[in-house]
Amino acid sequence: MTQLVMITGASAGLGEQLAYAFARRQMRLLLLGRDHQRLAKVARQAARLTTAPVAILATDLLNDNGRSAWRRCVARCGVPDILVNNAALPGFWRH
């Protein structure tokens, strides 16, 4: 079976481009981000590049530190072989 790649922050920027790169390598994709419409667009583009499955999960990883999202991902697709933690935090860090 092909490797499963889970990419957070996959709806734009680096996460989006990594989704396309992994799709070209025929890896299964699980794309996470907050914006369902943008994720769906990226998933459609990635699906054109691969014969492997492409799944999305629109979620905000700040909710319960992403624990429920992780559980849903594993239940749906299994434990990822590769995790790209590209999720951006809104705003900036304060000390």
Backbone torsions as a table, in degrees:
resi	resn	phi	psi	omega
1	MET	NA	146.0	-179.8
2	THR	-71.7	157.8	-179.5
3	GLN	-70.6	148.4	176.3
4	LEU	-100.4	126.2	178.4
5	VAL	-113.5	124.5	176.4
6	MET	-105.8	123.5	-178.3
7	ILE	-121.8	119.1	173.5
8	THR	-88.5	153.7	-177.8
9	GLY	65.4	37.1	-172.1
10	ALA	-88.0	1.2	-174.7
11	SER	-83.8	-7.5	-179.5
12	ALA	-165.7	169.8	171.6
13	GLY	60.0	-138.6	-177.1
14	LEU	-59.3	-43.2	179.7
15	GLY	-59.4	-42.2	178.0
16	GLU	-62.6	-47.3	-178.4
17	GLN	-65.8	-35.8	176.0
18	LEU	-66.3	-36.8	177.1
19	ALA	-58.2	-44.9	179.7
20	TYR	-66.1	-39.9	-179.8
21	ALA	-65.0	-44.4	178.7
22	PHE	-68.5	-35.3	177.6
23	ALA	-61.3	-42.4	179.2
24	ARG	-61.6	-23.9	178.6
25	ARG	-92.7	11.2	175.2
26	GLN	61.9	35.4	176.8
27	MET	-94.5	147.5	175.1
28	ARG	-69.8	140.4	-176.1
29	LEU	-120.4	139.8	168.5
30	LEU	-126.6	109.7	-173.5
31	LEU	-103.8	127.6	179.5
32	LEU	-117.8	146.3	176.2
33	GLY	-178.6	173.6	-177.2
34	ARG	-85.2	-26.3	-172.3
35	ASP	-101.3	104.8	-175.5
36	HIS	-59.2	-43.4	-178.0
37	GLN	-63.6	-43.3	179.4
38	ARG	-67.4	-40.3	177.4
39	LEU	-61.2	-42.7	-179.7
40	ALA	-62.3	-38.7	178.1
41	LYS	-63.8	-45.6	178.4
42	VAL	-62.8	-41.7	-180.0
43	ALA	-62.5	-41.2	178.3
44	ARG	-62.6	-43.8	178.9
45	GLN	-63.8	-44.0	-179.7
46	ALA	-64.2	-39.4	-178.8
47	ALA	-62.9	-26.9	177.5
48	ARG	-71.5	-17.1	-175.8
49	LEU	-99.2	-4.6	-171.9
50	THR	-145.4	161.1	169.9
51	THR	-101.9	-5.0	-179.9
52	ALA	-80.1	155.9	179.6
53	PRO	-65.2	146.1	175.3
54	VAL	-128.0	119.8	-180.0
55	ALA	-120.2	155.0	177.6
56	ILE	-127.9	155.0	172.5
57	LEU	-141.6	110.2	176.7
58	ALA	-83.8	116.5	-176.4
59	THR	-158.0	158.8	174.4
60	ASP	-106.3	111.2	-175.4
61	LEU	-69.2	-11.2	176.4
62	LEU	-71.9	-22.9	176.8
63	ASN	-68.2	124.7	-179.0
64	ASP	43.3	36.9	177.8
65	ASN	57.5	25.0	176.5
66	GLY	82.4	4.0	-176.3
67	ARG	-61.8	-45.5	-178.9
68	SER	-67.6	-36.1	177.3
69	ALA	-63.1	-42.5	179.0
70	TRP	-60.0	-46.1	-179.6
71	ARG	-62.1	-41.7	178.7
72	ARG	-65.0	-40.2	179.5
73	CYS	-63.6	-47.1	-178.7
74	VAL	-65.3	-40.2	178.9
75	ALA	-64.4	-36.3	-176.3
76	ARG	-80.9	-43.3	-170.2
77	CYS	-123.1	-13.5	-174.7
78	GLY	98.8	177.0	179.9
79	VAL	-75.0	128.0	-178.5
80	PRO	-68.5	146.7	173.6
81	ASP	-79.1	-32.3	-179.4
82	ILE	-131.8	130.4	175.8
83	LEU	-118.3	122.0	174.2
84	VAL	-107.4	104.8	-177.5
85	ASN	-90.6	87.3	-174.4
86	ASN	-109.9	10.3	-176.8
87	ALA	-65.6	131.4	178.7
88	ALA	-94.5	145.4	175.1
89	LEU	-93.9	137.3	178.0
90	PRO	-67.3	147.0	178.5
91	GLY	76.3	-147.0	-179.7
92	PHE	-145.1	162.2	-179.7
93	TRP	-75.6	140.9	175.0
94	ARG	-119.6	142.6	179.0
95	HIS	-97.8	NA	NA
